[in-house]
């Protein structure tokens, strides 16, 4: 990227959320209810943050961080 392009890549909005414990099925339901493309939650079994998201093929994906 050129210098001018780098300067225009800024965060347009910040949002703080409460990350609630739940399983992945509950997270998908919450994502669908909100009409979002992804949903961050706290996995109730591992107690770690996780993200479910809609895939282009119509399915769902899960991002499960490794520490």
Secondary structure, DSSP 8 states (H G I E B T S, - for coil): --HHHHHH------------EE-HHHHHHHHHHHT-SEEEEEETTT--EEEEEE-TTS-EEEEE---
